[in-house]
Amino acid sequence: MAWIQSWRVPRGIALVCMTCLACLACQADETQFYVQGSGDFLTYLTLAPDIEICEGNVTYAERWMRGVAEQLGIDGAELKPTNYHLVDAEELAAHCGSAAACTQRGDGSIEIYATRLLRAHELVHAVQFSQWPAHRAVLAEGLAVVYDDSSQTALFWNPISSAHLDELLEAHGIDVPGEIYTVGGYLVYWLLQRHGPAKLAEFWLADAASGSRTAAAFRAGFEQHFGESLDAMIADVQDSGPACVIPTCVDDLVEWQGDRWTFESPQACGGTVRGTLEGDTIQLEQSVLLEITQVGSYQVSVTDGQTVQGAILAACSVWCGGDDRVDVHAGQVVEVDLQPGRYRVTTFKLDAQDPGVSVEIRPAG
């Protein structure tokens, strides 16, 4: 479940391959899937009929995908039908090879295969596939890395030769180098910061329309659309800090109750609670928004509970490590300096017998 994967990610961690830019030749088309929830354009499917998917998975995922689309200037009403298949390792390998998850263009729809309930990386691909072609892996993977707000990863530029960068620009298909994720994320982040999503979309579509996957075509189109060379942009932003994750905070706002803010971890499916129920096993998570109006020190406390319980407090600006995100385990009390703005607070319930936790935030002192 996401909780185990959501604690702070060390800088420099290797990113695994999470998408397929082309369908595999041999797939288990005869596999029976069971629809467990459907919304306006997103459908969740499982291999077993007795796995209950909270309706909140569909509600939240669709809301989140529309939020990403809005940031990119894509009409959320035009997102294509997307089927999210929750599969086991064997079925994943049949569709995605060695990838940890994959997103593929189907016949009039987009197909996601994953062993985890909510792969934000793949949902970004689904948004992009709806309107923008998957012409270059460096752009497609970079976009998914930048908007994957399920983890906190700061991407730093590791100097590479011009020839090696060209190799990465030309890489495509399933077996792309792992550097595609860090290099792509760095390039896409700084293009968004310097030129905005409209110019990125213009370049993306023009590059795909050219039909060429050569590095020379990429570099020429880059300079034509952005008014600077690729090498000049990289040289200019290297001292500006890392590339960051851009969060999409679309959760419901929970108001303060006087001088304190409280929230309980989810107890059951409903609303925007995400999770699965399988037999006696329950895995639930929920995110809400907190509004900070005054800069200052705040005390964040979480009641006692299971060792893997707690809360994650993350700013709705950009995530670049440091104080952008705070993890508070069950039974802990921490003091943190917060700037005015909105923050996402995420809590979890991982066992049917666990009463869950309560989160309280109040001004320190």
C-alpha positions in Angstrom: 0.0 0.0 0.0 1.1 3.6 -0.5 2.0 4.2 3.1 5.0 2.0 3.0 6.2 3.8 -0.1 5.4 7.3 1.1 8.1 8.1 3.6 10.8 10.5 2.5 12.7 9.5 -0.6 16.5 9.9 -0.3 18.0 12.2 -3.0 19.6 10.3 -5.8 17.4 7.3 -5.5 17.1 5.3 -8.8 13.8 5.5 -10.5 12.4 2.3 -11.9 10.7 2.0 -15.3 7.0 2.7 -14.8 5.5 2.9 -18.3 5.3 1.3 -21.6 5.2 3.6 -24.6 4.1 0.9 -26.9 1.9 -2.2 -26.4 3.7 -5.6 -26.0 3.2 -8.0 -28.8 2.0 -10.8 -26.5 -0.6 -10.0 -23.9 -3.0 -12.1 -21.9 -6.1 -10.9 -23.7 -8.1 -13.9 -22.4 -7.7 -12.8 -18.8 -11.0 -12.2 -17.0 -11.2 -8.8 -15.3 -14.0 -7.6 -12.9 -15.2 -4.1 -12.9 -15.1 -2.7 -9.3 -15.9 0.9 -9.9 -16.5 3.3 -12.7 -16.8 7.1 -13.0 -17.0 9.6 -15.9 -14.0 8.2 -17.7 -12.1 6.0 -15.3 -12.8 2.4 -14.5 -11.1 0.1 -11.9 -10.8 -3.6 -12.7 -9.4 -6.5 -10.7 -8.5 -10.1 -11.3 -10.7 -11.4 -8.5 -14.4 -10.5 -7.9 -14.0 -10.4 -4.1 -11.7 -7.5 -4.0 -13.7 -4.4 -3.1 -12.3 -1.1 -4.5 -13.5 1.9 -2.6 -15.6 4.2 -4.8 -13.3 7.0 -3.5 -10.5 5.6 -5.7 -12.4 6.6 -8.8 -13.7 9.8 -7.3 -10.3 10.9 -6.2 -8.3 9.7 -9.3 -10.7 11.4 -11.7 -10.6 14.6 -9.7 -6.7 14.4 -9.6 -6.4 13.7 -13.3 -8.6 16.7 -14.1 -6.4 18.8 -11.8 -3.2 17.7 -13.7 -5.0 18.3 -17.0 -5.9 21.8 -16.0 -2.3 22.7 -15.0 -1.2 21.5 -18.5 -3.9 23.4 -20.3 -5.7 20.2 -21.3 -9.5 20.1 -21.2 -10.5 17.7 -18.4 -13.8 17.0 -20.2 -11.8 15.5 -23.1 -9.8 12.9 -21.1 -10.2 9.5 -22.9 -11.7 6.5 -21.2 -9.1 4.9 -19.0 -9.1 1.4 -17.5 -7.0 0.9 -14.4 -6.2 -2.8 -14.0 -5.2 -3.9 -10.5 -3.2 -7.0 -11.2 -0.7 -9.5 -9.6 2.9 -9.8 -10.6 2.3 -12.5 -13.2 -0.4 -10.6 -15.0 1.7 -7.4 -14.8 4.6 -9.2 -16.5 2.2 -10.4 -19.3 1.3 -6.8 -20.1 4.3 -4.8 -19.0 7.3 -7.0 -19.2 9.8 -6.0 -16.5 8.2 -2.6 -15.8 6.8 -1.9 -12.4 3.6 -0.7 -14.1 2.6 0.5 -17.5 0.2 2.7 -19.5 -0.8 1.7 -23.0 -2.9 3.1 -25.8 -5.8 0.7 -26.4 -8.5 0.7 -29.1 -10.3 3.9 -28.2 -9.2 3.8 -24.5 -6.1 3.9 -22.3 -5.1 0.8 -20.3 -3.1 1.0 -17.1 -1.7 -2.2 -15.4 -0.3 -1.9 -11.9 0.1 -4.0 -8.7 -0.6 -0.9 -6.6 -3.9 0.8 -6.2 -2.9 4.4 -7.2 0.1 5.0 -9.5 0.1 8.7 -10.0 2.9 8.3 -12.5 0.6 6.2 -14.7 -2.3 8.5 -14.3 -0.2 11.4 -15.6 0.6 9.2 -18.7 -3.2 8.7 -19.1 -3.8 12.4 -19.1 -1.0 13.0 -21.6 -2.0 10.2 -23.8 -5.5 11.7 -24.0 -4.3 14.8 -25.9 -0.5 14.7 -26.5 1.3 11.9 -28.4 4.0 9.8 -26.8 6.7 10.7 -29.3 9.7 10.9 -27.0 10.3 9.0 -23.8 12.3 11.8 -22.4 9.3 14.1 -22.5 6.6 11.6 -21.6 8.6 10.1 -18.6 9.8 13.6 -17.6 6.2 14.9 -17.4 5.0 11.9 -15.4 7.9 12.3 -12.9 7.3 16.0 -12.4 3.5 15.5 -11.7 3.8 12.3 -9.7 3.1 13.8 -6.3 2.9 10.4 -4.5 6.5 10.7 -3.5 9.0 13.5 -2.9 12.0 13.5 -5.2 14.4 16.3 -5.9 16.1 15.9 -9.3 19.6 17.3 -9.7 21.4 17.6 -13.0 24.3 15.2 -13.3 26.7 16.5 -16.0 26.7 14.2 -19.0 28.3 14.5 -22.4 26.4 16.1 -25.3 26.6 12.8 -27.2 25.0 10.9 -24.2 22.3 13.4 -23.9 21.5 12.9 -27.6 21.2 9.2 -27.0 18.6 9.9 -24.3 16.7 12.3 -26.5 16.4 9.5 -29.1 15.5 6.7 -26.8 12.0 5.3 -27.1 10.0 2.1 -26.5 9.8 0.0 -23.4 13.5 -0.6 -22.5 14.7 3.0 -22.1 17.6 3.8 -19.8 16.8 4.7 -16.2 18.4 8.1 -16.7 15.4 9.0 -18.9 13.4 9.7 -15.7 15.8 12.0 -14.0 16.9 13.8 -17.2 13.4 14.0 -18.5 12.0 15.2 -15.2 14.7 17.9 -15.0 14.1 19.2 -18.5 10.3 19.2 -18.3 10.3 20.9 -14.9 12.5 23.8 -16.1 10.7 24.1 -19.3 7.5 24.6 -17.3 9.1 27.1 -15.0 10.7 29.1 -17.8 8.2 28.9 -20.6 4.9 27.6 -19.1 2.7 24.7 -20.2 1.3 26.3 -23.3 4.8 26.6 -24.9 5.7 23.1 -23.7 2.5 21.7 -25.4 3.3 23.7 -28.6 6.8 22.2 -28.7 5.7 18.7 -27.8 3.1 18.6 -30.6 5.4 20.2 -33.2 8.2 17.7 -32.3 5.8 14.8 -32.7 4.4 16.2 -36.0 7.9 16.3 -37.4 8.0 12.5 -37.3 11.7 12.6 -36.5 13.1 11.1 -33.3 16.6 12.4 -33.9 18.4 14.5 -31.3 19.2 17.1 -34.0 15.4 17.6 -34.7 14.7 17.9 -31.0 17.5 20.5 -30.5 16.4 22.5 -33.6 12.8 22.5 -32.6 13.7 23.4 -29.0 15.6 26.5 -30.1 12.9 27.5 -32.5 10.1 27.3 -29.9 11.9 28.5 -26.8 14.3 31.0 -28.2 17.3 29.4 -26.5 19.4 26.3 -27.1 18.9 23.2 -25.0 22.5 23.4 -23.8 22.1 27.1 -22.9 19.0 26.4 -20.8 20.7 23.5 -19.0 23.7 25.7 -18.2 21.5 28.5 -17.0 19.4 26.5 -14.6 22.1 24.3 -13.1 22.7 26.8 -10.3 19.0 27.5 -9.8 18.3 24.4 -7.7 16.9 21.0 -8.4 13.8 20.1 -10.5 10.9 19.6 -8.1 7.6 17.7 -8.0 4.5 19.8 -8.8 1.7 18.6 -6.5 -2.0 18.6 -7.6 -4.0 19.5 -4.4 -7.6 18.8 -5.3 -8.7 17.4 -1.9 -11.5 18.7 0.3 -10.7 21.6 2.7 -11.1 20.9 6.4 -11.7 24.1 8.4 -10.0 25.0 11.7 -12.0 24.5 14.9 -11.0 27.6 16.8 -7.3 27.5 17.5 -6.8 23.9 16.4 -7.2 21.7 13.3 -8.1 18.0 13.6 -8.7 15.1 11.3 -9.3 11.4 11.8 -7.8 8.6 9.7 -10.4 6.9 7.5 -12.5 4.1 9.1 -14.3 2.9 6.0 -14.9 3.5 2.3 -16.8 6.6 1.4 -16.2 10.0 -0.1 -12.7 10.3 -1.3 -11.3 7.5 0.8 -9.0 5.4 -1.3 -8.3 1.7 -0.6 -9.2 -1.9 -1.0 -11.1 -4.4 1.1 -10.2 -8.1 0.6 -11.6 -10.6 3.2 -10.3 -9.4 6.6 -7.7 -7.1 5.1 -8.4 -3.4 4.9 -6.1 -0.7 3.4 -7.4 2.8 3.4 -6.0 6.3 2.9 -7.5 9.8 2.7 -6.1 13.2 2.0 -7.6 16.6 2.9 -6.4 20.2 2.7 -5.3 22.4 5.6 -5.2 26.2 5.2 -2.4 28.1 7.0 -3.1 31.8 7.1 -0.2 33.0 9.4 3.4 32.2 9.2 4.8 30.6 12.3 5.6 27.5 14.3 2.9 24.8 14.5 2.7 21.7 16.6 1.6 18.6 14.8 0.6 15.6 17.0 -0.6 12.1 16.1 -2.3 9.8 18.6 -0.8 6.4 19.3 -1.4 3.6 16.9 0.3 1.0 14.7 3.9 1.7 13.9 3.2 2.2 10.2 0.4 4.7 11.0 0.8 8.4 11.1 0.2 11.5 8.9 2.0 13.2 6.0 1.9 17.0 5.8 2.9 18.3 2.4 2.9 21.9 0.9 0.7 22.5 -2.1 3.4 24.4 -3.9 6.4 22.4 -5.0 8.2 19.5 -3.3 12.0 19.7 -3.4 12.9 18.0 -0.2 13.6 19.8 3.1 10.6 21.2 4.9 8.2 20.8 1.9 6.9 17.6 3.5 6.8 16.4 7.1 6.1 12.8 8.1 4.7 12.3 11.6 4.4 8.8 13.0 1.8 7.6 15.4 2.6 8.8 18.9 4.8 11.6 17.8 4.6 15.3 18.4 6.7 17.5 16.1 7.1 21.3 15.7 7.4 22.7 12.2 7.6 26.2 10.7 4.8 26.7 8.1 4.3 29.4 5.6 0.9 30.7 4.6 -0.8 28.5 2.0 -2.5 25.2 1.6 -1.1 21.8 2.7 -2.2 18.3 2.0 -2.6 16.1 5.1 -2.8 12.3 4.4 -3.7 9.6 6.9 -4.0 5.8 6.7 -5.7 2.8 8.2 -4.0 -0.5 7.4 -5.7 -3.1 9.5 -9.4 -3.7 10.2 -8.7 -4.0 14.0 -6.7 -0.8 14.2 -8.8 2.1 15.4 -6.7 4.5 13.3 -5.2 7.8 14.4 -6.2 11.4 15.0 -4.1 14.3 13.8 -4.1 17.7 15.6 -2.4 20.9 14.5 -2.2 24.0 16.5 0.1 27.1 16.9 3.1 26.2 19.0 3.7 27.8 22.3 
